[in-house]
Amino acid sequence: MKALPYMNILHYIALASAFLGAAFVCNNFLTFIFDLPGVSGTLALLGANLFEPVQSQYSSRDYAFGLLQVCSYIGAILVPIIIILNRSGQRDENLLNACSEIIVAAAFWSVMFIGIVDSFISFVRIEGLLPNIVGEDLALSLGKPAFRGTFVHLPLLLIGTIIAAYRRGIDFIWLALLIVFGELLIVITRFIFSYEQAFMGDLVRFWYAGLFLFSSAYTLVHEGHVRVDVIYANFSEKSKSYVNIFGSLILGIPLCWVVLIRGLWNQSSPFNLALLNFEVTQQGFGMYVKYLMSGFLIIFALSMLFQFSNYIIRYMNSLEQRDEATENIEVEQVK
């Protein structure tokens, strides 16, 4: 069955939205962490002064990377066209789902490892044991948010990403189990041993926020979210498909882009401000993970963007399969 033109347009919007979102997030960190010119700085050098004037402190190497950043956006626009033109048969909904799964799995493993290690560092630091374990100088450095974030959290993020690349599936049950264990530990130490520290509450909030935000995309693709309505349940399967397609297109994807743009538009945007300054709580010896919780919203928006796009493609396949089945029945009846 030949695809209708508007179906290909919807397919392109879904793919381009997801790829542009990934390019936007990656280029944001390349620009502000490695001080690259970004798309706006590169275009300014080429004479297209859209957002900012040319800054002479950038080297030729920086602008070479800037051109690669521009190419990433061009690729995000052109690759969907190639995918659609080379499509044979059913539209591929596994690509976006796999990308979202890797993003969420990497975040899940990273959060689990960082929570365990950072809470241990906070505990031994509070009890005055850290200098005996790592020495006075390193113990002093581990009390600085930028040092702990750079030399403890970032390697654990890398380890979590490597595990996610090799391990298929998302083990949310383990994070949920750790949250229950953390709450149980707080209850036991508080009411039996009269011992409580700030890092204990920080750990539970850190893991719970990760569990809630990272599992949202997973729950969406598995139809796990609760629908509160009196209309949708009575729709036909075809009407439900249209509702899910245009609901994702009009409400879901724009919401994700609003979160990403408002949070990452420039260096003083909320997410960038927290992440680049390694923002921590003011609770003395608590965990140094508050800045990472701003990053949770980036993971949430990006993974949901991929899954809303995947949602569109899935229900487009459903509509096309239903139309093709109807067409085959009509042909058989004519015969």
C-alpha positions as CSV (number, residue, x, y, z in Angstrom):
1,M,0.0,0.0,0.0
2,K,1.4,3.4,-1.0
3,A,1.9,5.8,1.9
4,L,-0.2,9.0,1.9
5,P,1.9,12.2,1.6
6,Y,0.8,13.5,5.0
7,M,2.0,10.3,6.6
8,N,5.5,10.8,5.2
9,I,5.4,14.4,6.6
10,L,4.4,13.2,10.0
11,H,7.1,10.6,9.8
12,Y,9.7,13.2,8.9
13,I,8.5,15.5,11.8
14,A,8.9,12.7,14.3
15,L,12.4,11.7,13.2
16,A,13.7,15.2,12.8
17,S,12.3,16.3,16.2
18,A,14.2,13.4,17.9
19,F,17.4,13.9,16.0
20,L,17.4,17.7,16.4
21,G,16.8,17.3,20.2
22,A,19.8,15.0,20.5
23,A,22.0,17.4,18.4
24,F,20.8,20.4,20.5
25,V,21.6,18.7,23.9
26,C,25.0,17.4,22.7
27,N,26.0,20.7,21.2
28,N,24.9,22.6,24.3
29,F,27.5,20.8,26.4
30,L,30.2,21.0,23.7
31,T,29.6,24.7,23.5
32,F,29.6,25.6,27.2
33,I,31.9,22.9,28.7
34,F,34.6,23.0,26.0
35,D,34.0,26.7,25.1
36,L,33.4,26.0,21.4
37,P,31.7,28.6,19.2
38,G,28.5,26.6,18.7
39,V,26.2,27.1,15.8
40,S,25.5,30.8,16.4
41,G,29.3,31.6,16.8
42,T,30.2,29.7,13.7
43,L,27.4,31.3,11.6
44,A,28.6,34.7,12.9
45,L,32.1,34.0,11.6
46,L,30.6,33.1,8.2
47,G,28.7,36.4,8.1
48,A,25.3,35.2,9.3
49,N,25.2,37.2,12.5
50,L,21.9,35.9,13.9
51,F,22.5,35.7,17.6
52,E,25.9,37.0,18.6
53,P,28.8,39.0,17.1
54,V,32.1,37.3,16.0
55,Q,34.4,36.7,18.9
56,S,38.1,36.8,18.0
57,Q,39.2,34.6,20.9
58,Y,38.2,31.4,19.0
59,S,41.0,29.6,17.2
60,S,40.8,27.9,13.9
61,R,40.5,24.6,15.7
62,D,37.5,25.9,17.6
63,Y,35.8,26.9,14.4
64,A,36.6,23.5,12.8
65,F,34.6,21.9,15.7
66,G,32.0,24.7,15.2
67,L,31.5,23.5,11.6
68,L,31.0,20.0,12.9
69,Q,28.4,21.3,15.3
70,V,26.6,23.0,12.4
71,C,26.9,19.7,10.4
72,S,25.2,17.8,13.2
73,Y,22.1,19.9,12.8
74,I,22.2,19.6,9.0
75,G,22.5,15.8,9.5
76,A,19.5,15.8,11.9
77,I,17.5,17.5,9.1
78,L,18.7,15.4,6.2
79,V,19.0,11.9,7.7
80,P,15.2,11.6,8.2
81,I,14.7,12.3,4.5
82,I,17.1,9.5,3.6
83,I,15.4,7.1,6.0
84,I,12.0,7.8,4.6
85,L,13.1,7.6,1.0
86,N,14.9,4.2,1.6
87,R,11.9,2.8,3.6
88,S,10.6,-0.5,2.3
89,G,7.5,-1.9,4.1
90,Q,6.6,-1.0,7.7
91,R,8.1,2.2,9.2
92,D,10.9,1.5,11.7
93,E,9.8,2.3,15.2
94,N,12.7,0.4,16.9
95,L,15.3,3.0,16.1
96,L,13.9,5.8,18.3
97,N,12.9,3.3,21.0
98,A,16.5,1.9,21.1
99,C,18.0,5.4,21.3
100,S,15.7,6.3,24.2
101,E,16.4,3.1,25.9
102,I,20.2,3.7,25.8
103,I,19.8,7.3,27.1
104,V,17.6,6.1,30.0
105,A,19.7,3.1,30.8
106,A,22.9,5.2,30.9
107,A,21.3,7.7,33.2
108,F,19.9,4.8,35.4
109,W,23.2,3.1,35.9
110,S,25.1,6.4,36.4
111,V,22.6,7.6,39.1
112,M,22.8,4.3,40.9
113,F,26.6,4.3,41.0
114,I,26.9,8.0,41.9
115,G,24.4,7.7,44.7
116,I,26.3,4.8,46.3
117,V,29.7,6.4,45.9
118,D,28.8,9.9,46.8
119,S,26.8,8.9,49.9
120,F,29.8,6.8,51.1
121,I,32.1,9.8,50.6
122,S,29.7,12.0,52.5
123,F,29.4,9.5,55.4
124,V,33.1,9.0,55.9
125,R,33.7,12.7,55.6
126,I,31.1,13.5,58.3
127,E,32.6,10.9,60.6
128,G,36.1,12.3,60.1
129,L,37.4,9.1,58.5
130,L,38.1,10.5,55.0
131,P,41.6,11.8,55.7
132,N,42.6,8.4,57.1
133,I,41.4,6.7,53.9
134,V,42.6,9.1,51.1
135,G,44.9,11.5,52.9
136,E,44.5,15.1,54.0
137,D,44.9,16.8,50.6
138,L,42.5,14.5,48.7
139,A,40.0,14.7,51.5
140,L,40.1,18.5,51.3
141,S,39.6,18.3,47.5
142,L,36.7,15.9,47.8
143,G,34.9,18.6,49.9
144,K,34.9,20.9,46.8
145,P,31.9,20.4,44.5
146,A,33.8,21.0,41.3
147,F,36.5,18.4,42.2
148,R,34.0,15.7,43.2
149,G,31.9,16.3,40.2
150,T,34.8,16.2,37.8
151,F,36.9,13.3,39.2
152,V,34.2,11.2,40.9
153,H,30.9,11.8,39.2
154,L,32.0,12.1,35.6
155,P,34.0,8.8,35.6
156,L,30.9,7.1,37.1
157,L,28.8,8.6,34.3
158,L,31.2,7.1,31.8
159,I,31.0,3.7,33.4
160,G,27.2,3.9,33.5
161,T,27.1,4.8,29.8
162,I,29.4,1.9,28.9
163,I,27.2,-0.6,30.8
164,A,24.1,0.8,29.1
165,A,25.7,0.3,25.7
166,Y,26.4,-3.4,26.3
167,R,23.4,-4.4,28.5
168,R,20.0,-4.4,26.9
169,G,17.0,-3.6,29.0
170,I,16.3,-1.2,31.9
171,D,16.4,-2.5,35.5
172,F,14.2,0.0,37.2
173,I,13.3,-2.6,39.8
174,W,16.8,-2.4,41.3
175,L,16.7,1.4,41.7
176,A,13.2,1.1,43.3
177,L,14.6,-1.6,45.7
178,L,17.5,0.7,46.6
179,I,15.1,3.5,47.4
180,V,13.1,1.2,49.7
181,F,16.4,0.2,51.4
182,G,17.5,3.8,51.8
183,E,14.1,4.8,53.4
184,L,14.3,1.7,55.7
185,L,17.9,2.7,56.7
186,I,16.7,6.2,57.6
187,V,13.9,4.8,59.8
188,I,16.2,2.3,61.6
189,T,19.0,4.8,62.2
190,R,16.7,7.6,63.2
191,F,14.3,5.8,65.6
192,I,16.6,3.1,66.9
193,F,20.1,4.7,66.9
194,S,19.0,8.4,66.9
195,Y,21.4,9.0,64.0
196,E,20.5,11.0,61.0
197,Q,22.6,13.0,58.5
198,A,21.7,15.3,55.6
199,F,23.2,12.9,53.0
200,M,20.7,10.2,53.8
201,G,17.7,12.2,52.8
202,D,19.6,13.6,49.8
203,L,20.3,10.0,48.6
204,V,16.6,9.0,48.7
205,R,15.5,12.2,46.9
206,F,18.3,11.7,44.3
207,W,17.3,8.2,43.5
208,Y,13.5,8.8,43.7
209,A,13.8,11.8,41.2
210,G,15.8,9.6,38.9
211,L,13.3,6.7,39.1
212,F,10.4,9.0,38.4
213,L,11.8,11.0,35.5
214,F,13.8,8.2,33.8
215,S,10.9,5.7,33.8
216,S,8.5,8.2,32.3
217,A,9.5,7.4,28.7
218,Y,9.6,3.7,29.4
219,T,6.1,3.8,30.9
220,L,4.9,5.8,27.9
221,V,6.0,3.2,25.3
222,H,4.5,0.4,27.4
223,E,1.1,2.2,27.9
224,G,1.7,2.3,31.6
225,H,0.6,5.9,32.3
226,V,-2.9,6.3,33.8
227,R,-5.4,7.8,31.4
228,V,-8.1,9.9,33.2
229,D,-10.8,10.4,30.6
230,V,-14.4,9.7,29.8
231,I,-14.0,9.9,26.0
232,Y,-10.9,8.1,24.8
233,A,-11.9,4.7,26.2
234,N,-14.9,4.6,23.9
235,F,-13.1,5.6,20.7
236,S,-12.5,3.1,17.9
237,E,-8.9,1.8,17.4
238,K,-8.5,4.1,14.4
239,S,-9.7,7.2,16.4
240,K,-7.3,6.2,19.3
241,S,-4.4,6.1,16.8
242,Y,-5.2,9.6,15.5
243,V,-5.5,10.9,19.1
244,N,-2.2,9.5,20.0
245,I,-0.5,10.8,16.9
246,F,-1.8,14.3,17.0
247,G,-1.6,14.5,20.8
248,S,2.1,13.6,20.6
249,L,2.6,16.1,17.8
250,I,0.7,19.0,19.4
251,L,1.2,18.5,23.1
252,G,4.0,16.0,23.7
253,I,6.8,17.1,21.4
254,P,6.3,20.9,22.0
255,L,6.4,20.3,25.8
256,C,9.8,18.5,25.5
257,W,11.2,21.3,23.3
258,V,10.0,23.9,25.8
259,V,11.8,22.2,28.6
260,L,15.0,21.8,26.6
261,I,15.0,25.3,25.1
262,R,14.1,27.1,28.4
263,G,16.7,25.1,30.3
264,L,19.6,25.1,27.8
265,W,19.3,28.1,25.6
266,N,22.3,30.0,26.9
267,Q,24.9,29.8,29.7
268,S,22.7,31.4,32.3
269,S,19.7,29.1,31.6
270,P,18.6,27.1,34.7
271,F,20.0,23.7,33.7
272,N,23.3,25.1,32.4
273,L,23.7,27.3,35.4
274,A,23.3,24.4,37.8
275,L,25.4,21.9,35.8
276,L,28.3,24.2,34.9
277,N,28.7,25.5,38.5
278,F,28.3,22.1,40.2
279,E,25.5,23.5,42.3
280,V,25.0,21.8,45.7
281,T,22.7,22.1,48.6
282,Q,23.4,24.3,51.6
283,Q,23.1,21.5,54.1
284,G,26.8,21.3,55.0
285,F,27.9,17.7,54.7
286,G,25.1,16.5,52.3
287,M,25.6,14.9,49.0
288,Y,27.0,16.9,46.1
289,V,24.4,15.9,43.5
290,K,21.9,18.8,43.3
291,Y,23.4,19.9,40.0
292,L,22.8,16.4,38.6
293,M,19.2,16.6,39.4
294,S,18.9,19.5,37.0
295,G,20.3,17.1,34.4
296,F,17.5,14.7,35.2
297,L,15.1,17.1,33.5
298,I,17.3,17.0,30.4
299,I,17.2,13.2,30.3
300,F,13.4,13.3,30.9
301,A,12.8,15.8,28.1
302,L,15.1,14.1,25.6
303,S,13.9,10.5,26.3
304,M,10.3,11.6,26.2
305,L,11.0,13.4,22.9
306,F,12.3,10.2,21.4
307,Q,9.3,8.2,22.7
308,F,6.7,10.7,21.6
309,S,8.3,10.6,18.1
310,N,8.3,6.8,18.4
311,Y,4.6,6.9,19.5
312,I,3.7,8.8,16.3
313,I,5.5,6.2,14.1
314,R,3.9,3.3,16.0
315,Y,0.4,4.5,15.5
316,M,1.1,5.5,11.9
317,N,2.1,1.9,11.3
318,S,-1.2,0.8,13.1
319,L,-3.3,3.0,10.8
320,E,-1.5,1.8,7.6
321,Q,-1.8,-1.8,8.6
322,R,-5.5,-1.4,9.3
323,D,-6.1,0.4,6.0
324,E,-4.1,-2.3,4.2
325,A,-6.1,-5.1,5.8
326,T,-9.3,-3.3,4.9
327,E,-8.1,-2.9,1.3
328,N,-7.2,-6.6,1.1
329,I,-10.6,-7.6,2.3
330,E,-12.3,-5.5,-0.2
331,V,-10.2,-7.0,-3.0
332,E,-11.1,-10.5,-1.8
333,Q,-14.8,-9.6,-1.8
334,V,-14.5,-8.3,-5.4
335,K,-12.9,-11.5,-6.5
